[in-house]
Amino acid sequence: MDSAPPLTVSQWTGAEARVLRAAKRMSVRSFAAHLGVAARTVSYWESEGQRITPRPDMQAILDQVLESATAEVRYRFALLAAPTAQPMGQDPLRHSDPP
């Protein structure tokens, strides 16, 4: 039995959907297929970030995907979703190029 604590997202936005995809280490296409939506839908959510909230039926699907994720994926989601002290304009989901 998985002993990881449950994670809850009170309101999914494109930003949280992107974090979930990153935590699952899936491409936009594979994540979209996993959710049962078009890849352009996932791309749109991600491009809009905090400005968009998926429909309630999609929110429920995202809830279920997070709930059924492995402990490792939930841990990565929690780390990526946590606010961090990032320089303005830096994307915390992108790796910077080595110096």
PAZAPA-4460 file (N, C-alpha, C; in steps of 0.05 Angstrom, whole numbers, plus 32768, in hexadecimal, padded with zeros to 4 digits):
% residues 99
    n_x    n_y    n_z   ca_x   ca_y   ca_z    c_x    c_y    c_z   seq   type   mol
   8011   7FE8   8000   8000   8000   8000   8012   8019   8000     1      M     A
   800A   802D   7FF1   8019   8046   7FEE   8014   8057   8007     2      D     A
   8029   8060   8014   8026   806F   802C   802B   808D   8029     3      S     A
   802D   8097   8010   8031   80B3   800C   8018   80C3   8013     4      A     A
   801C   80DA   8020   8005   80EA   8028   7FF6   80F4   800F     5      P     A
   7FDB   80F7   8011   7FCC   8100   7FFA   7FD3   811D   7FF4     6      P     A
   7FD3   8124   7FDA   7FD6   813F   7FD2   7FBC   8149   7FC7     7      L     A
   7FB6   8162   7FCB   7F9D   816D   7FC2   7FA3   8187   7FB3     8      T     A
   7F96   818B   7F9D   7F98   81A4   7F8E   7F7C   81AF   7F8F     9      V     A
   7F79   81C6   7F9C   7F5E   81D2   7F9F   7F53   81DC   7F85    10      S     A
   7F63   81E7   7F74   7F5A   81F1   7F5A   7F70   81ED   7F46    11      Q     A
   7F6C   81DB   7F33   7F80   81D5   7F1F   7F81   81ED   7F0B    12      W     A
   7F99   81F5   7F04   7F9E   8208   7EEF   7FB0   81FB   7EDB    13      T     A
   7FB6   8209   7EC5   7FC9   81FE   7EB2   7FE4   81FA   7EBE    14      G     A
   7FEB   820B   7ED2   8005   8208   7EDF   8007   81EE   7EEE    15      A     A
   7FF3   81E7   7EFE   7FF3   81CE   7F0D   7FF2   81B6   7EFA    16      E     A
   7FE3   81B8   7EE4   7FE3   81A2   7ED1   7FFF   819E   7EC5    17      A     A
   800D   81B4   7EC0   8028   81B1   7EB6   803A   81A4   7ECA    18      R     A
   8037   81AC   7EE3   8048   819F   7EF8   8042   8181   7EFA    19      V     A
   8029   817A   7EF8   8021   815E   7EF9   802E   814F   7EE2    20      L     A
   802D   815A   7ECA   8039   814D   7EB3   8057   814A   7EB7    21      R     A
   8064   815F   7EC1   8081   815E   7EC6   8087   8149   7EDC    22      A     A
   8077   8148   7EF0   807C   8134   7F06   8079   8118   7EFB    23      A     A
   8067   8114   7EE8   8064   80F9   7EDC   8078   80F4   7EC6    24      K     A
   8088   8109   7EBF   809D   8107   7EAB   8091   80FD   7E90    25      R     A
   807B   810A   7E89   806E   8103   7E70   806F   811B   7E5C    26      M     A
   806F   8114   7E43   806D   8128   7E2E   8051   8133   7E2E    27      S     A
   804D   814A   7E20   8032   8155   7E1D   8020   8141   7E10    28      V     A
   8029   8134   7DFB   8019   8120   7DED   8011   8108   7DFE    29      R     A
   8025   80FD   7E0C   801F   80E6   7E1D   800D   80ED   7E35    30      S     A
   8011   8105   7E40   8000   810E   7E56   7FE4   8112   7E4D    31      F     A
   7FE1   811F   7E35   7FC6   8123   7E2A   7FB8   8109   7E25    32      A     A
   7FC6   80F5   7E1A   7FBA   80DB   7E16   7FB2   80CE   7E30    33      A     A
   7FC3   80D1   7E44   7FBD   80C7   7E5F   7FA4   80D3   7E6A    34      H     A
   7F9F   80EC   7E65   7F88   80FA   7E6F   7F6F   80F6   7E5D    35      L     A
   7F74   80EE   7E44   7F5E   80EB   7E31   7F56   8105   7E24    36      G     A
   7F69   8117   7E21   7F64   8131   7E14   7F77   8135   7DFD    37      V     A
   7F73   8149   7DED   7F85   814F   7DD7   7F9E   815C   7DE2    38      A     A
   7FB4   8157   7DD4   7FCE   8163   7DDC   7FCC   8182   7DDC    39      A     A
   7FBD   818D   7DC9   7FBA   81AA   7DC8   7FAC   81B5   7DE1    40      R     A
   7F9B   81A5   7DEE   7F8E   81AD   7E07   7FA2   81B0   7E1D    41      T     A
   7FB4   819C   7E20   7FC9   819E   7E34   7FDC   81B5   7E2E    42      V     A
   7FE3   81B8   7E15   7FF5   81CF   7E0E   7FE8   81E9   7E15    43      S     A
   7FCE   81EC   7E10   7FBF   8204   7E16   7FBF   8209   7E34    44      Y     A
   7FB9   81F5   7E44   7FB9   81F8   7E61   7FD4   8203   7E6A    45      W     A
   7FE9   81F6   7E60   8004   81FD   7E69   800C   8219   7E60    46      E     A
   8004   8221   7E48   800B   823B   7E3E   7FFD   8251   7E4E    47      S     A
   7FE5   824B   7E57   7FD5   825E   7E67   7FDC   825F   7E84    48      E     A
   7FE8   8249   7E8E   7FF1   8248   7EAA   7FDB   824E   7EBE    49      G     A
   7FE0   8261   7ED0   7FCE   8268   7EE5   7FB4   8276   7EDB    50      Q     A
   7FB5   827E   7EC2   7F9E   828D   7EB7   7F87   827B   7EAF    51      R     A
   7F8B   8261   7EAF   7F75   824F   7EA6   7F70   8239   7EBA    52      I     A
   7F57   8232   7EBD   7F4F   821B   7ECE   7F40   8208   7EBB    53      T     A
   7F4A   81EF   7EBA   7F3B   81DB   7EAA   7F1F   81D7   7EB4    54      P     A
   7F0E   81CE   7EA2   7EF2   81C8   7EA8   7EF0   81B5   7EC0    55      R     A
   7EDA   81B5   7ECF   7ED7   81A4   7EE6   7EDC   8186   7EE0    56      P     A
   7ED3   817C   7EC9   7ED8   8160   7EC3   7EF6   815B   7EBF    57      D     A
   7F05   816E   7EB4   7F21   816B   7EB1   7F2F   816D   7ECD    58      M     A
   7F25   817F   7EDE   7F30   8181   7EF9   7F2E   8166   7F07    59      Q     A
   7F17   8159   7F04   7F13   813F   7F11   7F27   812A   7F06    60      A     A
   7F2C   812B   7EEC   7F3F   8118   7EE0   7F5B   811E   7EEB    61      I     A
   7F63   8137   7EEC   7F7D   813E   7EF8   7F7F   8136   7F15    62      L     A
   7F6A   8139   7F24   7F69   812F   7F40   7F6F   8111   7F41    63      D     A
   7F61   8102   7F30   7F64   80E5   7F30   7F80   80DD   7F27    64      Q     A
   7F8C   80EB   7F14   7FA7   80E4   7F0B   7FBB   80E9   7F21    65      V     A
   7FB8   80FF   7F2F   7FCA   8105   7F46   7FC6   80F1   7F5C    66      L     A
   7FAD   80EB   7F62   7FA7   80D8   7F78   7FB2   80BC   7F72    67      E     A
   7FB1   80B3   7F59   7FBA   8099   7F52   7FD8   8097   7F4B    68      S     A
   7FE5   80AE   7F4C   8002   80AF   7F46   8012   80A0   7F5B    69      A     A
   8029   8097   7F53   803B   808A   7F66   8045   809E   7F7B    70      T     A
   8050   8095   7F91   805A   80A6   7FA6   8071   80B7   7F9A    71      A     A
   8081   80AC   7F89   8097   80BC   7F7D   808C   80D3   7F6C    72      E     A
   8078   80CE   7F5C   806C   80E3   7F4C   805F   80F8   7F5E    73      V     A
   8051   80F0   7F73   8044   8103   7F85   805A   8114   7F93    74      R     A
   8070   8108   7F9A   8086   8116   7FA7   8091   812B   7F94    75      Y     A
   8096   8123   7F7B   80A0   8137   7F67   808C   814D   7F62    76      R     A
   8072   8146   7F61   805D   815A   7F5E   805E   816E   7F75    77      F     A
   8060   8164   7F8D   8061   8176   7FA4   807A   8188   7FA3    78      A     A
   8091   817E   7F9B   80A9   818E   7F99   80A6   81A3   7F83    79      L     A
   809C   819B   7F6C   809A   81AE   7F56   8084   81C2   7F5A    80      L     A
   806F   81BB   7F69   8059   81CD   7F6E   805E   81E1   7F84    81      A     A
   8072   81DA   7F95   8078   81EB   7FAC   8084   8206   7FA2    82      A     A
   807B   821C   7FAD   8087   8235   7FA6   80A4   8236   7FAD    83      P     A
   80B4   823F   7F9B   80D1   8240   7FA0   80DB   825D   7F9A    84      T     A
   80F2   8263   7FA4   80FD   827D   7F9F   810B   827C   7F84    85      A     A
   80FD   8280   7F6F   8108   8280   7F54   810B   829D   7F4B    86      Q     A
   8121   82A3   7F3D   8123   82BE   7F31   810B   82C4   7F1F    87      P     A
   8103   82DD   7F1E   80EC   82E4   7F0E   80F0   82DB   7EF1    88      M     A
   80DB   82CE   7EE6   80DC   82C6   7ECA   80E9   82AB   7EC6    89      G     A
   80F5   829F   7EDA   8101   8285   7ED7   80ED   826F   7EDB    90      Q     A
   80EB   825D   7EC9   80D8   8247   7ECA   80E4   8230   7EDC    91      D     A
   80D7   822A   7EF2   80E2   8215   7F04   80E1   81F9   7EF8    92      P     A
   80D2   81F5   7EE3   80D1   81DB   7ED6   80E5   81D8   7EC0    93      L     A
   80F4   81EC   7EBA   8108   81EA   7EA5   8123   81EA   7EB2    94      R     A
   8134   81D9   7EA8   814F   81D8   7EB2   8160   81ED   7EA3    95      H     A
   8171   81FA   7EB2   8182   820E   7EA5   8199   8200   7E98    96      S     A
   81A5   820D   7E84   81BC   8202   7E77   81D4   8203   7E8A    97      D     A
   81E5   81F0   7E89   81FD   81F1   7E9A   820E   8209   7E92    98      P     A
   821D   8213   7EA6   822D   822B   7EA1   8243   8225   7E8D    99      P     A
***
